[in-house]
Each structure stands twice: as C-alpha cells, then as structure tokens.
Amino acid sequence: MTRHAVVTALTLYGAGTLTAAQAASRAGVTEERFATLRERFGVRPSEPDVPAAGHRPASAD
C-alpha cells in the first residue's frame, strides 16, 4: 500500500469509476481496510450518470 495508490483508489471510487472491491485491489489493501480508509477520509461514491429507467436521451434527426 502506497499513499499514491490509496489516494488514486479513493478518488476513482468517489467518482464512481471503481467499485469498492476494485478500488481496494488497486490500493493494495483488503476490502475491510479500504472501508476504514473511506470512512476516515469521508469518501462516498458519487451517483452514476445513468438516465432513470424509462427515460430516453434526446436525439436529433
């Protein structure tokens, strides 16, 4: 576990790019340790940019 790896993993997790398991692996820590780090630094995943079910994006003809 290096500081850079942990910061990168927390950032990617917070942006919703990685799952908690993927971020823990990237950081080189267990999922339990990653959960502790998330709590310590107040990192939560962002809401994904996915349209709600039933909604379609506008398109031009």
N, CA, C and O atoms as CSV, one atom per row, in Angstrom:
chain,resi,resn,atom,element,x,y,z
A,1,MET,N,N,0.851,-1.177,0.000
A,1,MET,CA,C,0.000,0.000,0.000
A,1,MET,C,C,0.890,1.231,0.000
A,1,MET,O,O,1.667,1.459,0.927
A,2,THR,N,N,0.759,2.023,-1.064
A,2,THR,CA,C,1.458,3.299,-1.097
A,2,THR,C,C,0.419,4.414,-0.995
A,2,THR,O,O,-0.750,4.234,-1.335
A,3,ARG,N,N,0.865,5.533,-0.531
A,3,ARG,CA,C,-0.045,6.673,-0.377
A,3,ARG,C,C,-0.692,7.037,-1.710
A,3,ARG,O,O,-1.893,7.297,-1.773
A,4,HIS,N,N,0.110,7.054,-2.774
A,4,HIS,CA,C,-0.405,7.408,-4.092
A,4,HIS,C,C,-1.484,6.419,-4.537
A,4,HIS,O,O,-2.515,6.829,-5.070
A,5,ALA,N,N,-1.256,5.139,-4.326
A,5,ALA,CA,C,-2.228,4.118,-4.727
A,5,ALA,C,C,-3.539,4.285,-3.962
A,5,ALA,O,O,-4.618,4.138,-4.535
A,6,VAL,N,N,-3.446,4.589,-2.686
A,6,VAL,CA,C,-4.653,4.770,-1.868
A,6,VAL,C,C,-5.417,6.012,-2.310
A,6,VAL,O,O,-6.638,5.969,-2.460
A,7,VAL,N,N,-4.715,7.107,-2.518
A,7,VAL,CA,C,-5.368,8.351,-2.946
A,7,VAL,C,C,-6.038,8.152,-4.303
A,7,VAL,O,O,-7.167,8.595,-4.511
A,8,THR,N,N,-5.345,7.489,-5.221
A,8,THR,CA,C,-5.910,7.227,-6.542
A,8,THR,C,C,-7.162,6.368,-6.428
A,8,THR,O,O,-8.184,6.667,-7.046
A,9,ALA,N,N,-7.083,5.303,-5.640
A,9,ALA,CA,C,-8.226,4.403,-5.471
A,9,ALA,C,C,-9.406,5.128,-4.835
A,9,ALA,O,O,-10.543,4.948,-5.272
A,10,LEU,N,N,-9.160,5.938,-3.820
A,10,LEU,CA,C,-10.243,6.691,-3.183
A,10,LEU,C,C,-10.882,7.664,-4.167
A,10,LEU,O,O,-12.102,7.825,-4.180
A,11,THR,N,N,-10.065,8.307,-4.984
A,11,THR,CA,C,-10.571,9.259,-5.970
A,11,THR,C,C,-11.436,8.552,-7.008
A,11,THR,O,O,-12.528,9.017,-7.333
A,12,LEU,N,N,-10.949,7.436,-7.523
A,12,LEU,CA,C,-11.704,6.703,-8.533
A,12,LEU,C,C,-12.981,6.105,-7.953
A,12,LEU,O,O,-14.012,6.067,-8.625
A,13,TYR,N,N,-12.919,5.646,-6.731
A,13,TYR,CA,C,-14.118,5.130,-6.062
A,13,TYR,C,C,-15.126,6.260,-5.856
A,13,TYR,O,O,-16.313,6.098,-6.139
A,14,GLY,N,N,-14.653,7.395,-5.369
A,14,GLY,CA,C,-15.532,8.538,-5.126
A,14,GLY,C,C,-16.196,9.044,-6.396
A,14,GLY,O,O,-17.316,9.552,-6.356
A,15,ALA,N,N,-15.505,8.907,-7.526
A,15,ALA,CA,C,-16.064,9.341,-8.802
A,15,ALA,C,C,-17.012,8.312,-9.395
A,15,ALA,O,O,-17.686,8.579,-10.390
A,16,GLY,N,N,-17.064,7.127,-8.777
A,16,GLY,CA,C,-17.936,6.079,-9.292
A,16,GLY,C,C,-17.307,5.259,-10.407
A,16,GLY,O,O,-17.989,4.467,-11.058
A,17,THR,N,N,-16.017,5.442,-10.629
A,17,THR,CA,C,-15.315,4.716,-11.687
A,17,THR,C,C,-15.014,3.284,-11.281
A,17,THR,O,O,-15.064,2.376,-12.111
A,18,LEU,N,N,-14.699,3.076,-9.998
A,18,LEU,CA,C,-14.387,1.747,-9.482
A,18,LEU,C,C,-15.368,1.352,-8.387
A,18,LEU,O,O,-15.895,2.202,-7.670
A,19,THR,N,N,-15.601,0.062,-8.272
A,19,THR,CA,C,-16.363,-0.452,-7.131
A,19,THR,C,C,-15.433,-0.458,-5.927
A,19,THR,O,O,-14.227,-0.252,-6.064
A,20,ALA,N,N,-15.986,-0.690,-4.769
A,20,ALA,CA,C,-15.165,-0.754,-3.558
A,20,ALA,C,C,-14.140,-1.882,-3.669
A,20,ALA,O,O,-12.986,-1.711,-3.276
A,21,ALA,N,N,-14.551,-3.024,-4.197
A,21,ALA,CA,C,-13.630,-4.156,-4.333
A,21,ALA,C,C,-12.500,-3.837,-5.311
A,21,ALA,O,O,-11.339,-4.158,-5.053
A,22,GLN,N,N,-12.843,-3.209,-6.429
A,22,GLN,CA,C,-11.824,-2.838,-7.409
A,22,GLN,C,C,-10.861,-1.802,-6.829
A,22,GLN,O,O,-9.650,-1.891,-7.030
A,23,ALA,N,N,-11.399,-0.834,-6.119
A,23,ALA,CA,C,-10.561,0.214,-5.535
A,23,ALA,C,C,-9.634,-0.363,-4.467
A,23,ALA,O,O,-8.467,0.020,-4.381
A,24,ALA,N,N,-10.154,-1.282,-3.654
A,24,ALA,CA,C,-9.312,-1.913,-2.631
A,24,ALA,C,C,-8.157,-2.654,-3.282
A,24,ALA,O,O,-7.018,-2.572,-2.822
A,25,SER,N,N,-8.453,-3.372,-4.349
A,25,SER,CA,C,-7.410,-4.102,-5.064
A,25,SER,C,C,-6.371,-3.148,-5.629
A,25,SER,O,O,-5.171,-3.401,-5.522
A,26,ARG,N,N,-6.822,-2.055,-6.230
A,26,ARG,CA,C,-5.900,-1.063,-6.801
A,26,ARG,C,C,-5.035,-0.431,-5.713
A,26,ARG,O,O,-3.863,-0.133,-5.940
A,27,ALA,N,N,-5.621,-0.228,-4.525
A,27,ALA,CA,C,-4.877,0.371,-3.417
A,27,ALA,C,C,-3.941,-0.625,-2.741
A,27,ALA,O,O,-3.035,-0.239,-2.002
A,28,GLY,N,N,-4.171,-1.912,-3.002
A,28,GLY,CA,C,-3.331,-2.933,-2.385
A,28,GLY,C,C,-3.705,-3.226,-0.950
A,28,GLY,O,O,-2.852,-3.586,-0.138
A,29,VAL,N,N,-4.994,-3.069,-0.633
A,29,VAL,CA,C,-5.477,-3.329,0.724
A,29,VAL,C,C,-6.686,-4.244,0.656
A,29,VAL,O,O,-7.250,-4.457,-0.417
A,30,THR,N,N,-7.086,-4.783,1.801
A,30,THR,CA,C,-8.289,-5.599,1.856
A,30,THR,C,C,-9.511,-4.688,1.727
A,30,THR,O,O,-9.421,-3.474,1.910
A,31,GLU,N,N,-10.636,-5.290,1.413
A,31,GLU,CA,C,-11.875,-4.510,1.331
A,31,GLU,C,C,-12.221,-3.899,2.683
A,31,GLU,O,O,-12.747,-2.788,2.749
A,32,GLU,N,N,-11.928,-4.621,3.758
A,32,GLU,CA,C,-12.199,-4.103,5.108
A,32,GLU,C,C,-11.348,-2.863,5.386
A,32,GLU,O,O,-11.841,-1.867,5.914
A,33,ARG,N,N,-10.069,-2.935,5.025
A,33,ARG,CA,C,-9.168,-1.793,5.234
A,33,ARG,C,C,-9.609,-0.621,4.365
A,33,ARG,O,O,-9.554,0.528,4.804
A,34,PHE,N,N,-10.045,-0.897,3.139
A,34,PHE,CA,C,-10.493,0.168,2.260
A,34,PHE,C,C,-11.739,0.849,2.829
A,34,PHE,O,O,-11.885,2.068,2.733
A,35,ALA,N,N,-12.631,0.062,3.420
A,35,ALA,CA,C,-13.819,0.633,4.058
A,35,ALA,C,C,-13.415,1.575,5.185
A,35,ALA,O,O,-14.003,2.643,5.353
A,36,THR,N,N,-12.409,1.173,5.954
A,36,THR,CA,C,-11.908,2.024,7.038
A,36,THR,C,C,-11.333,3.319,6.477
A,36,THR,O,O,-11.579,4.393,7.026
A,37,LEU,N,N,-10.575,3.230,5.396
A,37,LEU,CA,C,-9.990,4.416,4.770
A,37,LEU,C,C,-11.074,5.331,4.211
A,37,LEU,O,O,-10.973,6.553,4.319
A,38,ARG,N,N,-12.110,4.743,3.614
A,38,ARG,CA,C,-13.227,5.550,3.097
A,38,ARG,C,C,-13.879,6.340,4.223
A,38,ARG,O,O,-14.147,7.533,4.084
A,39,GLU,N,N,-14.129,5.670,5.332
A,39,GLU,CA,C,-14.741,6.351,6.478
A,39,GLU,C,C,-13.823,7.446,7.012
A,39,GLU,O,O,-14.265,8.558,7.299
A,40,ARG,N,N,-12.559,7.120,7.138
A,40,ARG,CA,C,-11.587,8.072,7.688
A,40,ARG,C,C,-11.511,9.355,6.866
A,40,ARG,O,O,-11.403,10.451,7.416
A,41,PHE,N,N,-11.568,9.205,5.531
A,41,PHE,CA,C,-11.439,10.363,4.656
A,41,PHE,C,C,-12.786,10.871,4.133
A,41,PHE,O,O,-12.829,11.813,3.341
A,42,GLY,N,N,-13.875,10.253,4.573
A,42,GLY,CA,C,-15.201,10.720,4.198
A,42,GLY,C,C,-15.518,10.579,2.724
A,42,GLY,O,O,-16.189,11.436,2.148
A,43,VAL,N,N,-15.045,9.511,2.107
A,43,VAL,CA,C,-15.267,9.308,0.676
A,43,VAL,C,C,-16.480,8.415,0.468
A,43,VAL,O,O,-16.581,7.326,1.033
A,44,ARG,N,N,-17.395,8.905,-0.354
A,44,ARG,CA,C,-18.592,8.143,-0.722
A,44,ARG,C,C,-18.657,8.116,-2.239
A,44,ARG,O,O,-18.194,9.049,-2.896
A,45,PRO,N,N,-19.224,7.061,-2.798
A,45,PRO,CA,C,-19.326,7.028,-4.262
A,45,PRO,C,C,-20.330,8.062,-4.751
A,45,PRO,O,O,-21.344,8.314,-4.100
A,46,SER,N,N,-20.042,8.647,-5.888
A,46,SER,CA,C,-20.987,9.606,-6.458
A,46,SER,C,C,-22.112,8.847,-7.134
A,46,SER,O,O,-21.992,7.655,-7.415
A,47,GLU,N,N,-23.195,9.539,-7.389
A,47,GLU,CA,C,-24.319,8.933,-8.097
A,47,GLU,C,C,-23.903,8.746,-9.552
A,47,GLU,O,O,-23.312,9.649,-10.143
A,48,PRO,N,N,-24.199,7.605,-10.130
A,48,PRO,CA,C,-23.824,7.389,-11.533
A,48,PRO,C,C,-24.624,8.286,-12.460
A,48,PRO,O,O,-25.767,8.640,-12.168
A,49,ASP,N,N,-24.020,8.648,-13.568
A,49,ASP,CA,C,-24.675,9.467,-14.590
A,49,ASP,C,C,-25.433,8.568,-15.549
A,49,ASP,O,O,-25.105,8.482,-16.732
A,50,VAL,N,N,-26.444,7.904,-15.026
A,50,VAL,CA,C,-27.244,6.984,-15.832
A,50,VAL,C,C,-28.673,7.486,-15.823
A,50,VAL,O,O,-29.221,7.785,-14.762
A,51,PRO,N,N,-29.284,7.582,-17.002
A,51,PRO,CA,C,-30.679,8.043,-17.025
A,51,PRO,C,C,-31.579,7.097,-16.237
A,51,PRO,O,O,-31.339,5.890,-16.195
A,52,ALA,N,N,-32.599,7.644,-15.623
A,52,ALA,CA,C,-33.556,6.835,-14.875
A,52,ALA,C,C,-34.272,5.882,-15.825
A,52,ALA,O,O,-34.414,6.166,-17.015
A,53,ALA,N,N,-34.715,4.769,-15.297
A,53,ALA,CA,C,-35.410,3.777,-16.112
A,53,ALA,C,C,-36.618,4.414,-16.801
A,53,ALA,O,O,-37.367,5.172,-16.185
A,54,GLY,N,N,-36.793,4.105,-18.057
A,54,GLY,CA,C,-37.933,4.653,-18.792
A,54,GLY,C,C,-37.655,5.961,-19.489
A,54,GLY,O,O,-38.452,6.393,-20.321
A,55,HIS,N,N,-36.561,6.596,-19.179
A,55,HIS,CA,C,-36.217,7.860,-19.826
A,55,HIS,C,C,-35.231,7.601,-20.946
A,55,HIS,O,O,-34.313,6.790,-20.819
A,56,ARG,N,N,-35.437,8.296,-22.028
A,56,ARG,CA,C,-34.538,8.154,-23.151
A,56,ARG,C,C,-33.859,9.488,-23.412
A,56,ARG,O,O,-34.490,10.540,-23.307
A,57,PRO,N,N,-32.578,9.450,-23.751
A,57,PRO,CA,C,-31.912,10.710,-24.094
A,57,PRO,C,C,-32.474,11.285,-25.397
A,57,PRO,O,O,-32.893,10.541,-26.284
A,58,ALA,N,N,-32.478,12.581,-25.499
A,58,ALA,CA,C,-32.964,13.228,-26.724
A,58,ALA,C,C,-31.998,12.940,-27.852
A,58,ALA,O,O,-30.792,12.811,-27.643
A,59,SER,N,N,-32.549,12.842,-29.055
A,59,SER,CA,C,-31.686,12.644,-30.225
A,59,SER,C,C,-32.180,13.542,-31.353
A,59,SER,O,O,-33.368,13.845,-31.460
A,60,ALA,N,N,-31.251,13.949,-32.173
A,60,ALA,CA,C,-31.580,14.798,-33.304
A,60,ALA,C,C,-31.740,13.937,-34.561
A,60,ALA,O,O,-31.054,12.929,-34.727
A,61,ASP,N,N,-32.628,14.339,-35.412
A,61,ASP,CA,C,-32.825,13.602,-36.673
A,61,ASP,C,C,-31.852,14.055,-37.713
A,61,ASP,O,O,-31.868,13.548,-38.835
